[in-house]
Amino acid sequence: MYVYDEIDQRVVDERVAQFRDQTRRFLAGTLHEDDFRALRLRNGLYIQRHAPMLRVSVPYGLMASKQVRMLARIAREYDKGFGHFSTRQNIQYNWPKLETVPDILELLASVQMHAIQTSGNCIRNVTADHFAGVAPDELDDPRPWCEIIRQWATLHPEFSFLPRKFKIAVTGSPQDRAASKVHDVGLNLVRNGAGEIGFEVLVGGGLGRMPIIGHVIREYLAPRDLLAYLDAILRVYNMGGRRDNIHKARIKVLVKAVGPAKFREMVDAEFEKSRDIAPVLTDAEIARVKSHFVPPKYELLQDEDVVTGAGNEFRNWYQRNTRKHKIGGYRAVVVSLKSPQRPPGDITDVEMEKVADLADQYSFGLVRSTHDQNLILADVRQQDLKAVWQALQAIDLACPNIGTLTDMIACPGLDLCSLANAGTLDVARQINERFDNLDYLYDIGDLELKMSGCMNACGHHHVGHIGILGVDKSGEEWYQITLGGSAGGQDAALGTVIGPSVAKNDVPETLDRLICVYLEQRVESERFVDTFRRIGVAPFKARVYAPADQAA
């Protein structure tokens, strides 16, 4: 993974000192709240429903074990003993005291971490496929390109006060596990006719109040021009994006207003005009960054059959919670943060330390966070899988539900977030109670359930096979259901609202009715989303809104 040089370390250390003084002046009453707000946001600090919330950057989801141990220490000493992994691959602390945040940032800096640009109207944490570097279907590792973009974007003087937040994702796989089509900019690694690797560039994707699938504005971009072209996109957005309405300030609104073709013309014109001053990625710089991402020293192993003769519990875990590795004799292990006993994405300080220990012992000292709020040990020898499973079982991190309905994404909702209209965590608990039979979950098969507590869509409900959106109706919590969404690959799509929202306690029953339609109508090995796209919304809608005696 990337290791800070002297300049990197100096930047984060000086930022800590600056924010410590800014916090001191704010608490002393000599720095106005309006002035402090912009400063705290650029250091990842929100004021939430009950306490400040600190969002820590985890670039492209990659952490060293010592960093995970520091995150555990912060959870224990400065929070309530846990952290929450988000869909942006970051970790959030929901209970720090404002006066202690500079101390937290100082501890983060000591292990080459920070919270810079995890909030505010700037370029946020750059994300990637969480199986980057080990996925068999990968064209090229996207993480070096993410790191190049991170270094370019951090404290960029021209793009520190954009019309609105800006998110970039890079993927090297046709399956697109980075959800590049619902980002402000998505970069997909491709080959041109000469076999050279470059980027397909998508712009204007996003969720929230106006969900949109991104548009391709360049089919092939040479690596040397990556930063220059991003400069051009950001410059067009910075000059043309709306600043009079926070709900219409994202780049997707500008792209929609002028049209993708016109936006492409504007970017190309800016790109050509700025060639003499634009940054150029040299082969030497690309090689420098890539040198931080060389593969670990894998042993020469052969694939093993570790399932035959094993019990059902291990077999289920192996099938659901491990993935094929590009190197023979290894598997990638998904650490489930979705057991019925925990809010989705939450992990305690003790559990984090245990995961760090497992990473050191079995996975080259590295841990990854995923877009769907789990963790990954990416490089586990197949002969060690049973030992890893047993260790994860002991700390409630081996629930064999990855890819199933209970592997749901959920934002913290009304329990913690000041923007939320409805709760999510209690609904997640009810869903887990209703669907507690693993055999039934396996029969349902792959199903992406995503839930948000408000229209900001932090839970990505628009692109769930089943999406749940919390809404406020005269002070009561109700939930709108969408079907047929998907964030990855060629079938990326926004979900369809099936009808009126349902009451909070009716959500599990509603899901049950939806799934019954699917099980009755599916053909062979169709996924839920495939059946929905084949038969349409009508059968699902009819079952959901039928009287109870007819729906049984």
N, C-alpha and C positions, 0 to 999 in steps of 0.2 A: 504494500500500500504506500501511498505518498507520504514522505517524511519531510517535515518542515525544514527549510534551510534557515540561515540566520535572519534573513529579511522577513520571512513568514513569521518567525517567532517574535521578532521585534514588533511587527504590526499588531499581533494579538495582545502582546504584553502592554503596548502603549494604549491600545483601545481599552483595556481593563482599567488602567490608571485614569484615563479620561472619564470613563463612566463612573468610577468611584468618586471623582470630584464632582461630577454632575449630580449624582445621587445625594452627596453630602449637601450641596447647595440647595437642592430641591427640598430635602427634609428640614433644612434650616430656614426655609422660606425666602431665600434670596434668588431662586430660579423659579419663574412662573410655571404653573402646570402646563400651559399651552406650549411653552418652549421645551419643557421636559418631555412631553409626549413624543415629539419627533425623535428625540435622543434615545428614549427607552425602546421605542419600536425598532430602531435600527440595531438594537442590542437584544432583540428577541423577547422583550418583556411586554406582556399585555396585562391589563387590569380586568380580571374576570369576575364572575358572580360573587365569589367568596374571598378571593385572595389574588395576588399577582400570579400570572402563569408565565413561566420561562420556557421558551422553545430552543432547544440546543440543536445545532446543525450537525447532521451526519452525512457528509457529502457522499452521494451515490450509495448510501447505506452501508458503508464499510467501516468497521471498528476493530482496533486491536484489543486484545484481552485487557491490557492495562487501562485502556479507555473505558471499557465496560465496568471494570472495577471502580474507576473513579465515578462513573454514573451511579453505581450502587452506593458509594460513599455519600454522594450528594443527596440521594434519595433518603438515606438514613439520617444524616446530620442536619439537612436543611428542608426536608419535606416530610411527608408522613409515611416514609418507608417504601414508596413505590414510584415508578415512572410510567408514562403512557407513550407507546410508540404509535405514531400517526401514519396516515397514508402517504405522507411526503418523506418517509424513511427517517424522520427526525424523532427525537424523544422530547416529551414535554413534562415539566414539573408543575403541579397545580396548586401547591401550597407554600412556596417560599415567602419569606418576609422581605419586603422591599429593601430594608437596610442591609440584608445579607446577600443580595444578588451580586454586588461586586466581589464578595468573597467566593461565591460560586464560580463566577467568570474567571477569577484568578486560578482556582483549582482546575477548571477546564483548560486554561492556557498551559498549565504545567504538563498536560498530556496531549498537547497539540489539538485542542478542540476550542470551539467558541460558539457564540450565538449571533454573530454578525449576519445581518440581512436575512434572518429567519422570519422577519415581519417587516412592515412598512412598504412603501411604494417603490420597490427596488427589485433587482433580480434575485429571486429566492434560491434556496438550496437546489442545485442541479442534481437530477435523479437519473437512475439507470435501471436496467434489468437486474433484479436481485440475484440472478444466476449468471451474471456476467463473468466471463473467463472460464466457466466450467460447463456451460450449456453445449450439448452436442450439435445443436442446430445453429450455432452462432457463426456469423460471417467474420466478425472481428470483435475484440473486446472494447466495449464502449467506455470503460472507466477512464482510460487516459484522456479521451476527448472531454469527458466530464470535468476532469481535473484541469485541463487547459482552459475550459470555459470558466470554471470556478476562479482560477487565478485572474483571468481577464475581468470577470464581473465584480470581484470583491473590491468595494470602495471605489468603483469606477466613477470618476468625477462627473461625467456627463449623464450617467444613468442612475444616480442616487436618489433623484426625486422625480420619478416617472408619474404619469397620470394615475397609475394603479399598479398593484403588484404584478410581477412578471415571472412566469415559470417555464423552465426548459427541461426537456427529457431527451435522453439519447438511448437508442436501442440498436443492438447488433444482430437481432434475431427477427425473422419474418413473423414469428408469433407475437412480437411486440408486447413483452411483459412489462414494459415501462409506460404503457398507455400514452404513447406519444401523440395520438390523434386528439386528445383532450387537454393539450397544453398550449400555452401561448405560442411556443415554438417547439416543434418535434423534429428531431434529427434521426433519420433512419440510415444506418450504414448500408450501402449498396455498392455494386460493381458496375462500371460503365462498359461500353462495348469492347474496350481494350483490356478489360479485366482489372482495372485500377479501382481501389476502394475510395469511396467518397461519401457524400451525404445527399439523401433526398430530404428536402426541407419543407415542412408543413408549418403553416401559420394560422392563428386565429381560432384554435380549439379552446375549449374550456367548458366548465359546468356552471354552477350557480344559477342566478336568476334567468340567464339566457344561455342555455346549454347548446353548444355547437361542436360538430366534428370539424377538425382542422382541414385546411385546404393545402394541397401541394402547390407551391409557388416556384419550386426549382427541382427538376428531376435528378440533377447531378451537380454537386458542388465539390470542387477539388479541395482537399484538406488544407492546402496553403491559404485558401481564401475563406476559411471558416470564420475567423474572428472579424475579418473585413465585412463579410456578408451579415453577420450578426450585428455589427456596428450599423450597417445600413438599415436593417429592420428596426432596430431600437431607435435610430434617429428619426425615421419616418413616423414611428409611433409617438415618440416624444414631442414631435412638432405638431402632429395631427390628431392625437388622442384627446378626448374630451376631459376637461378638468372641472366642468361645472356641475357634474352629476356623478356621484360615486358609483351608482349602479350602471352607468353607461361609459365607464372610463377604461374598461379592459380593451386590449388590442382587437379582440374579436368583434367589438362594436364598430371599430374603424374599418376592419376588413369587410364586414357586412355592409357598411354604409357605402363604400366606394366600389365594392365588388372584388373578388379575388384576382381577376385579371388586371384591373386597374392598380390594385395594391402591388401586384408583382411588378408592374411597370414602374411604379414609384420607387420600389426597393432597388430594382435594377439600375434606375437612373442615379440614385444616390450612391450605389455601389460603384458605378463607373466614374462618377464625379469625384469620389473620394479616394480613388486608387493610389494617388501619389502620397497620401498621408495615412492611409489605412494600415492597420497591423497585418503583417505577413507571417504566417507560420512557416518557419524554415524547417528543413529536414532535421537539423541539429536540435532544435527545440522540441520537435515531436519525439525524437529519439530520447532526449533527456527525460521527458515526462514518462514515456513508455518504459524507461528503465526501472521505474518504481513499481511496475506491474508485471514483472517477469513471473512466470509460473513458479510455484514452490517446488522443492526437490521431491517430486513424487517417486515412490518406489516402483520398481518394475513388477507389476502384479497382474494376475489374470482375474477376470470376473468369476465370482463364486456363487454357488447356490446356497444361500444362507437361510432359505425359507423352508425347504423340504425337511420335514421332521420337527420343525419348530411349532410352538403352540399358536392358536388362533390370534391371541393378543399381539404377539410379535409380528405375525404374518399381516394382520390388519395395519399395524403401524408401518411396516416396511412398504406396503402397497400404497398407503395414503400419505405418509410423511417423509418418504425419501424419493429422490429423483435421480435419473440416469446422469452419469458424469462422463465428460469427454475422455477421461483417462480410465483405462481398464483397472478393475479392482477397487474403485472408489465409488461412493455415492454422496450426493448432497442431502443433508438432513434438515428438514423443516422443523423448527422448534415451535410447537403450537402454543400461542398465547390466547387460546380460545376454549379452554376447558369450561364446563358449565359453572365452575366455582369462581370465575373471574370476569370482570368487564373486558370486552375485546381490546387487546393491545396492552393491557396492564401487566406489569411484572414487578416483583418485590426486589428489595436490595439483596436479600439472601439468594434469591433465584438468579439475579444477574451475576453474582459472584460465582455461583455454581456453573452457570453457562460459560463464564470466563475460564474457569478451571477446565471444563470439558474442551473448550477451544484450544487451550494450551496442550492438553493431553492427546487430543485426537484430530485437530483441524488447523494445524500450523499457527495457532494463536490468533485466529481471525474469526469475527462474528459479523453477520450481515443482518440488517433490518430490511423488511419487505414492504411493498406497497399495500399489502393486505394485512399489515399489523402483526406479523409473525417475525421470528428470527431464523437464521440459517447458519448451520455449520457446513460449509460448502465442500470440504475435502476430507471426508471420513473414509478410512479403509473399510471395505466390506466386512473384513474379519473382526472389526471393532464395533459393528453396528449394534449387536446385542448388548454390549457393555454400555454404549451410549444410550440405548433405549431404556435400560434398567436405571441408569442414573437420572434420566429425564423423568421417568415414571415416579421416582422418589420425590420429585419436587413439582409434580403436577404440570409438567411441560411436555407430556407425551400423548396427549389426547389424540387418537387416530382419526381426526376429522378434517384434515386438510382437503379443501376442494368441495366439502359438503355444505349443506345448508347452515350448520352451526359454526362453520368457519367464517362467520359473518364479519363484515366491516361495520364499525359503528363509531361515530364521533362521540365525545363525552356528553353532548346534549345539555339539557336543562339542569342536570345535576351540577355542572361546573361552568358552562359557558354562558356569558352574559348576552350573547346574540341569539341563543336558541329559543325556539318557540315551544318545544316539547322535549320530553325526556326520551332517551334511547336506551340507557343502561337497564332500566326496569323492564322495558320491552324485550331486550336481549335475554334477560333472565327468564321471562315468560316463554319465549321461543325455545330456549334450552330445556325448560321443563316440559314443554309439549312434545318436543322432538328429541327424546332422550334415549331412543333405541338405535344403536349403531347399525344393526342389520337393516332397519328401515331406511336410515340415512344412506347406506351403501346401495340399497335398491333404488332410491331416488337418483343417486349418481351425482355427477358434477353439477353443482348449482351455486351461483354467485349471488348471495344476499347482501345488499349494501343499504345502510340506514344512516340518514342525516337528521339532525334535530332542527334544521332550518334551511332556507333556500341557498345559503352559502355553499352547501353540498360538500362539506368536509368529509362526509362518508361516502361520496361518489354514487349516490343513489340513482342518478340518471343513467348510469352505465352498469347497473346490476341486472342480472337475469331477472331477479325480483328486486325492485327498489322500494324503499320505505322512506317517506318524507314526513316529519313531524310538523303539524300546523296548529295554530292557535285559533280556536273558535270560542269567542266570548269567554276567554279564560280557561277553557278546557282543552286538553290535549287530544288531537285527532291525527290520523295518519293516512296520507295519500299513497296509493300503491301504483307502481309502474311495472310493466313487464317487457322483456325483450331487449334490454340494454346489453351492451358489451363494450369493453374498453380496448381489447387487444386485436391485433392482426387485421386481416382483410374484412372481418365481419363487425368492425366497430360500429356501434349504433346507439342511439338514445332510446330509452324506454318509452313505452306508450302508457299514458294514464288510463286505468281501466274504468274509472268512474268516481263517484263521491268518496270522500275519505271515510275511514271507519274509526270507531271508538278505540281507545287504548286497549281495553281488555278483549277486544274482538280481533286484534291483530293475529294471534296464534291460530284462531279458528279460520280466519281469512286465508292464511298460508296453507292450512290443511286443505281447504276447499280447492285452492289453486293447484296444489300438488296432486290431489285426487283426479282432477281433469287431465293433468299431464300423464299420470300413470295409466289412465284409461285410454288415452289417445296416442301415446308414443308408439313409434314404429322401431322395432329392433333396438339398437343401441343409441337412439336419439337422446341428446341432452334436453333438459327442460327448455332452453332457449331455442333449440332447433324445432321442437314440437310447436312452440308458440309461433314461430315464424311460418310454419307450414299451415297451421289451422287458424291463425289469427286470434284476435282478442275476444271475439264474441262468445265462444264456449266458456272461457274463464270468467268473463263478466257475468254471464247468466248464472253460473254456479255461485259466485261470490254474493250476488244480490238476491238470490232465491231465498224464500222463507226457510227456516231451519229444518222443517219437516221434509221439504222438497230436496234440500241439499244433502241430507243424510244418505 
